Amino acid sequence: MDYTPQYIGLIKQYSSMEFKVSDNTNGTAQNSTMTYQVTSVSGSVYTANITLASGSDVESLVAEVDASSNTVQSVTISFSGFQQTVTGDQAKSYFDSFMGLFGLEITYSTESGVFTDSTYFHSAGTSTASFGTVSFPVTTWEANTLPFSLNDCGVIDTITAYTLQLGTPPGTSLTFVTYLHVATSSPNTEDVVFQLVSLTVA
């Protein structure tokens, strides 16, 4: 499936967005930050800076996208002193790769029922949360019992912690993951936190 139009749709709806992810797997910790910021709009052409930072490693991309035709005109990618501007299929590939995490919010919107299945989870209530300049109601989901086992594509995960928060930002019908904390004890000892830090409505 071609996700480029959906990614460009996010940029049209939200002029900035930031996520943080922390992952501790079998004692190895990694913290990452993903952001994008629309820097200019000229007609239907949007220019956005997209950054992926993990530890001291920072990769950035400046993308020019045409919202009327849902196409990527060009991208300039920078990391470790290297810089290159590309167009065509290569530009689209880089753009889709960098926007993949933000695009999870789009794909998750159609699959949220799996992660709120009453067999495993229950709602712990709804409250208003703020993300930068934007506030909206979020619903917290927790596990019915802990630990519990979940079949993940043939692999049995033992879940020892689970908190999920979902909300619908203003101006969209998308169900956003605003916070997710999952810890497992097998097959790996893993503790992952995914958090929406901020967003700005265009």
Buried (B, 14 or more C-beta within 10 A) or exposed (E): EEBBEBBBBBBBBBBBBBBBBBBBEEEEEEEBBBBBBBEEBEEEBBBBBBBBBBEEEEBBBBBBBBBEEBBBBBBBBBEEEEEEEBEEEBBBBBBBBBBBBBBBBBEBBEEBEEBBEEEBBEEEEEEEBEBBEBEBEBBBBBBEEEBBEBEEEEEEBBBBBBBBBBBBBEEBEBBBBBBBBBBBEBEEBBBBBBBBBBBBBB
